[in-house]
């Protein structure tokens, strides 16, 4: 049974890429934190997980996110994890992180 379960579970696996939160504009970051994006998103304490789909489930209305989704689809990425400590991807725009008020 274990081998069958493992094999079946692997057939359900979907690709996820973790990328820097700096690839999102401050407005999109705020929408993510407030669970108010135009696509399926699951906010976390340090970013969030977004469903891209294969093929793309939706085209985001947020232009910065739409460009990332297009590249993710071309790369075969089904899920994106935006994290403040994840890698910055060459070729993707980055946005300044607003400074926290003291």
C-alpha positions in Angstrom: 0.0 0.0 0.0 2.8 2.5 0.8 4.3 2.2 -2.7 0.9 2.7 -4.3 0.3 5.8 -2.1 3.6 7.3 -2.9 3.2 6.7 -6.6 -0.3 8.2 -6.6 0.8 11.2 -4.5 3.6 11.9 -7.0 1.1 12.0 -9.8 -0.7 14.8 -8.0 2.4 16.9 -7.4 2.5 20.4 -8.7 5.5 22.7 -9.1 6.1 25.6 -6.7 8.7 28.4 -7.0 9.7 30.6 -4.1 10.5 34.1 -5.2 11.2 37.4 -3.5 8.4 39.6 -2.2 10.4 42.5 -3.8 9.0 41.5 -7.2 5.6 42.8 -6.1 4.7 46.5 -5.9 3.7 47.9 -2.5 0.1 48.1 -3.7 0.1 44.4 -4.7 1.9 43.4 -1.4 -0.8 45.2 0.5 -3.6 43.4 -1.5 -1.8 40.1 -0.8 -1.6 40.8 2.9 -5.3 41.8 3.0 -6.3 38.7 0.9 -7.7 41.1 -1.8 -5.8 40.0 -5.0 -7.6 39.3 -8.2 -6.3 35.7 -8.2 -6.4 32.8 -5.7 -4.0 33.7 -2.9 -3.1 32.5 0.6 -1.4 35.2 2.6 1.3 34.2 5.1 3.2 36.2 7.7 6.0 36.9 5.3 4.3 36.9 1.9 1.9 34.4 0.5 1.2 31.5 -1.8 -0.6 32.1 -5.1 -2.2 29.7 -7.5 -1.0 30.2 -11.1 -2.5 27.0 -12.7 -1.4 25.0 -15.7 -2.4 26.5 -17.9 -2.9 29.8 -16.1 -6.2 29.8 -14.2 -6.6 33.6 -14.4 -4.8 36.6 -15.6 -4.2 38.9 -12.6 -5.5 42.5 -12.9 -2.4 43.7 -11.0 0.1 44.4 -13.8 3.2 43.4 -11.9 1.6 40.1 -10.9 0.3 39.5 -14.5 3.9 39.7 -15.8 5.1 37.2 -13.2 2.2 34.8 -13.9 3.1 34.9 -17.7 6.7 33.9 -16.9 5.6 31.3 -14.4 3.3 29.7 -16.9 6.1 29.5 -19.5 8.3 27.9 -16.8 5.6 25.3 -15.9 5.2 26.7 -12.4 1.7 26.0 -10.9 2.2 27.8 -7.5 4.2 30.9 -6.5 5.4 31.5 -3.0 6.3 35.1 -2.4 8.6 35.4 0.6 10.7 38.2 2.0 13.7 35.9 2.2 13.3 34.1 -1.1 15.5 34.6 -4.2 15.4 37.6 -6.5 14.8 36.4 -10.1 17.1 38.0 -12.7 15.0 39.7 -15.4 12.0 40.3 -13.2 11.4 43.9 -12.0 11.9 44.6 -8.3 10.2 47.3 -6.1 11.6 49.1 -3.1 10.3 47.8 0.2 8.6 50.6 2.1 10.5 51.5 5.3 8.6 50.8 8.5 7.7 53.8 10.5 9.6 54.0 13.9 
